[in-house]
Amino acid sequence: MPLIFANKSELRPIGVGLYQTVTSMMNSGDWAGMFASVVIVFVPTVIIYVFLSDKIISGVTAGGVKG
């Protein structure tokens, strides 16, 4: 859906941009560039999760309780 509605490249979410980068680099054979782009997106997510894991887990378990 974001690929359809975000026509301009500056409006696309990071997931769509990463998908387009990975598919274009797979066809060109630039494996180092593909892995670098994946790491650039993945590392900040892991760092944020490390610092906020207690809040994330408590929010998920609190949302799973019915009643």
N, CA and C atoms as an extended XYZ file, in Angstrom:
201
Properties=species:S:1:pos:R:3:atomname:S:1:resname:S:1:resid:I:1 pbc="F F F"
N         0.803       -1.190        0.000 N   MET     1
C         0.000        0.000        0.000 CA  MET     1
C         0.858        1.271        0.000 C   MET     1
N         1.932        1.343        0.811 N   PRO     2
C         2.727        2.571        0.785 CA  PRO     2
C         3.383        2.800       -0.580 C   PRO     2
N         3.695        1.731       -1.273 N   LEU     3
C         4.297        1.865       -2.589 CA  LEU     3
C         3.316        2.466       -3.586 C   LEU     3
N         2.051        2.181       -3.404 N   ILE     4
C         1.025        2.696       -4.314 CA  ILE     4
C         0.730        4.171       -4.035 C   ILE     4
N         0.595        4.527       -2.745 N   PHE     5
C         0.155        5.870       -2.400 CA  PHE     5
C         1.282        6.890       -2.345 C   PHE     5
N         2.504        6.454       -2.077 N   ALA     6
C         3.638        7.386       -1.997 CA  ALA     6
C         4.354        7.387       -3.348 C   ALA     6
N         3.971        8.306       -4.194 N   ASN     7
C         4.526        8.352       -5.538 CA  ASN     7
C         5.937        8.929       -5.576 C   ASN     7
N         6.246        9.841       -4.672 N   LYS     8
C         7.559       10.468       -4.667 CA  LYS     8
C         8.506        9.677       -3.775 C   LYS     8
N         9.766        9.641       -4.138 N   SER     9
C        10.725        8.840       -3.382 CA  SER     9
C        10.966        9.386       -1.981 C   SER     9
N        10.819       10.699       -1.774 N   GLU    10
C        11.037       11.256       -0.436 CA  GLU    10
C         9.868       10.986        0.508 C   GLU    10
N         8.726       10.544       -0.009 N   LEU    11
C         7.574       10.245        0.825 CA  LEU    11
C         7.469        8.773        1.205 C   LEU    11
N         8.289        7.922        0.610 N   ARG    12
C         8.190        6.487        0.856 CA  ARG    12
C         8.733        6.125        2.229 C   ARG    12
N         8.099        5.165        2.903 N   PRO    13
C         8.617        4.693        4.185 CA  PRO    13
C         9.918        3.911        3.999 C   PRO    13
N        10.640        3.721        5.080 N   ILE    14
C        11.945        3.075        5.008 CA  ILE    14
C        11.842        1.634        4.516 C   ILE    14
N        10.752        0.957        4.849 N   GLY    15
C        10.580       -0.428        4.417 CA  GLY    15
C        10.470       -0.560        2.904 C   GLY    15
N         9.743        0.339        2.289 N   VAL    16
C         9.584        0.318        0.828 CA  VAL    16
C        10.903        0.681        0.154 C   VAL    16
N        11.589        1.683        0.701 N   GLY    17
C        12.886        2.052        0.137 CA  GLY    17
C        13.896        0.934        0.251 C   GLY    17
N        13.908        0.236        1.386 N   LEU    18
C        14.810       -0.891        1.569 CA  LEU    18
C        14.467       -2.025        0.618 C   LEU    18
N        13.183       -2.290        0.439 N   TYR    19
C        12.769       -3.333       -0.492 CA  TYR    19
C        13.219       -3.020       -1.916 C   TYR    19
N        13.043       -1.788       -2.345 N   GLN    20
C        13.464       -1.413       -3.690 CA  GLN    20
C        14.977       -1.480       -3.839 C   GLN    20
N        15.710       -1.081       -2.795 N   THR    21
C        17.167       -1.142       -2.836 CA  THR    21
C        17.644       -2.581       -2.916 C   THR    21
N        17.061       -3.437       -2.098 N   VAL    22
C        17.476       -4.842       -2.079 CA  VAL    22
C        17.161       -5.513       -3.411 C   VAL    22
N        15.992       -5.284       -3.979 N   THR    23
C        15.663       -5.924       -5.251 CA  THR    23
C        16.538       -5.409       -6.388 C   THR    23
N        16.866       -4.129       -6.378 N   SER    24
C        17.720       -3.610       -7.449 CA  SER    24
C        19.158       -4.120       -7.301 C   SER    24
N        19.616       -4.257       -6.059 N   MET    25
C        20.986       -4.739       -5.859 CA  MET    25
C        21.096       -6.241       -6.081 C   MET    25
N        20.018       -6.996       -5.889 N   MET    26
C        20.063       -8.432       -6.175 CA  MET    26
C        20.219       -8.678       -7.667 C   MET    26
N        19.564       -7.836       -8.468 N   ASN    27
C        19.666       -7.999       -9.914 CA  ASN    27
C        21.021       -7.553      -10.449 C   ASN    27
N        21.665       -6.603       -9.766 N   SER    28
C        22.959       -6.124      -10.246 CA  SER    28
C        24.114       -6.924       -9.664 C   SER    28
N        23.851       -7.706       -8.615 N   GLY    29
C        24.910       -8.510       -8.013 CA  GLY    29
C        25.737       -7.753       -7.000 C   GLY    29
N        25.267       -6.605       -6.543 N   ASP    30
C        25.997       -5.815       -5.543 CA  ASP    30
C        25.593       -6.294       -4.153 C   ASP    30
N        26.163       -7.428       -3.727 N   TRP    31
C        25.787       -8.029       -2.456 CA  TRP    31
C        26.271       -7.195       -1.277 C   TRP    31
N        27.428       -6.581       -1.382 N   ALA    32
C        27.949       -5.763       -0.280 CA  ALA    32
C        27.062       -4.550       -0.045 C   ALA    32
N        26.610       -3.919       -1.080 N   GLY    33
C        25.709       -2.780       -0.946 CA  GLY    33
C        24.365       -3.182       -0.383 C   GLY    33
N        23.888       -4.360       -0.780 N   MET    34
C        22.607       -4.833       -0.281 CA  MET    34
C        22.692       -5.110        1.217 C   MET    34
N        23.734       -5.791        1.655 N   PHE    35
C        23.868       -6.085        3.075 CA  PHE    35
C        24.130       -4.822        3.882 C   PHE    35
N        24.840       -3.877        3.324 N   ALA    36
C        25.078       -2.609        4.024 CA  ALA    36
C        23.767       -1.858        4.228 C   ALA    36
N        22.907       -1.845        3.234 N   SER    37
C        21.634       -1.144        3.385 CA  SER    37
C        20.733       -1.840        4.399 C   SER    37
N        20.773       -3.158        4.450 N   VAL    38
C        19.986       -3.885        5.441 CA  VAL    38
C        20.497       -3.591        6.846 C   VAL    38
N        21.813       -3.561        7.021 N   VAL    39
C        22.396       -3.291        8.334 CA  VAL    39
C        22.098       -1.865        8.781 C   VAL    39
N        22.133       -0.916        7.863 N   ILE    40
C        21.848        0.482        8.198 CA  ILE    40
C        20.426        0.628        8.729 C   ILE    40
N        19.504       -0.155        8.224 N   VAL    41
C        18.122       -0.092        8.705 CA  VAL    41
C        17.951       -0.943        9.964 C   VAL    41
N        18.648       -2.065       10.055 N   PHE    42
C        18.439       -3.019       11.131 CA  PHE    42
C        19.072       -2.593       12.456 C   PHE    42
N        20.261       -2.020       12.431 N   VAL    43
C        20.990       -1.690       13.655 CA  VAL    43
C        20.254       -0.660       14.527 C   VAL    43
N        19.754        0.435       13.998 N   PRO    44
C        19.011        1.359       14.875 CA  PRO    44
C        17.771        0.725       15.502 C   PRO    44
N        17.120       -0.177       14.784 N   THR    45
C        15.958       -0.866       15.337 CA  THR    45
C        16.350       -1.733       16.520 C   THR    45
N        17.457       -2.445       16.408 N   VAL    46
C        17.926       -3.290       17.508 CA  VAL    46
C        18.345       -2.441       18.700 C   VAL    46
N        19.013       -1.344       18.456 N   ILE    47
C        19.443       -0.463       19.548 CA  ILE    47
C        18.232        0.104       20.292 C   ILE    47
N        17.227        0.528       19.550 N   ILE    48
C        16.014        1.038       20.185 CA  ILE    48
C        15.332       -0.064       20.988 C   ILE    48
N        15.298       -1.282       20.449 N   TYR    49
C        14.671       -2.387       21.161 CA  TYR    49
C        15.428       -2.720       22.449 C   TYR    49
N        16.746       -2.667       22.420 N   VAL    50
C        17.535       -2.970       23.614 CA  VAL    50
C        17.191       -2.001       24.737 C   VAL    50
N        17.073       -0.735       24.433 N   PHE    51
C        16.786        0.255       25.458 CA  PHE    51
C        15.324        0.259       25.899 C   PHE    51
N        14.417       -0.108       25.019 N   LEU    52
C        12.990       -0.028       25.332 CA  LEU    52
C        12.324       -1.397       25.459 C   LEU    52
N        13.094       -2.470       25.611 N   SER    53
C        12.514       -3.811       25.616 CA  SER    53
C        11.553       -4.025       26.781 C   SER    53
N        11.861       -3.484       27.959 N   ASP    54
C        10.958       -3.651       29.098 CA  ASP    54
C         9.599       -3.020       28.823 C   ASP    54
N         9.595       -1.836       28.242 N   LYS    55
C         8.333       -1.157       27.946 CA  LYS    55
C         7.567       -1.862       26.834 C   LYS    55
N         8.286       -2.376       25.850 N   ILE    56
C         7.636       -3.086       24.740 CA  ILE    56
C         6.990       -4.366       25.248 C   ILE    56
N         7.718       -5.143       26.048 N   ILE    57
C         7.196       -6.408       26.556 CA  ILE    57
C         6.018       -6.165       27.498 C   ILE    57
N         6.123       -5.160       28.371 N   SER    58
C         5.007       -4.877       29.274 CA  SER    58
C         3.773       -4.402       28.509 C   SER    58
N         3.973       -3.646       27.450 N   GLY    59
C         2.844       -3.209       26.636 CA  GLY    59
C         2.185       -4.338       25.899 C   GLY    59
N         2.973       -5.281       25.406 N   VAL    60
C         2.401       -6.427       24.695 CA  VAL    60
C         1.637       -7.324       25.658 C   VAL    60
N         2.209       -7.570       26.836 N   THR    61
C         1.507       -8.434       27.788 CA  THR    61
C         0.269       -7.732       28.371 C   THR    61
N         0.314       -6.443       28.572 N   ALA    62
C        -0.852       -5.722       29.080 CA  ALA    62
C        -1.969       -5.715       28.037 C   ALA    62
N        -1.618       -5.639       26.773 N   GLY    63
C        -2.619       -5.645       25.717 CA  GLY    63
C        -3.215       -7.016       25.485 C   GLY    63
N        -2.526       -8.070       25.937 N   GLY    64
C        -3.017       -9.426       25.731 CA  GLY    64
C        -3.980       -9.895       26.798 C   GLY    64
N        -4.115       -9.123       27.878 N   VAL    65
C        -5.008       -9.512       28.963 CA  VAL    65
C        -6.419       -9.030       28.649 C   VAL    65
N        -7.351       -9.956       28.687 N   LYS    66
C        -8.733       -9.607       28.357 CA  LYS    66
C        -9.528       -9.422       29.641 C   LYS    66
N       -10.288       -8.344       29.690 N   GLY    67
C       -11.167       -8.171       30.837 CA  GLY    67
C       -10.825       -7.038       31.625 C   GLY    67
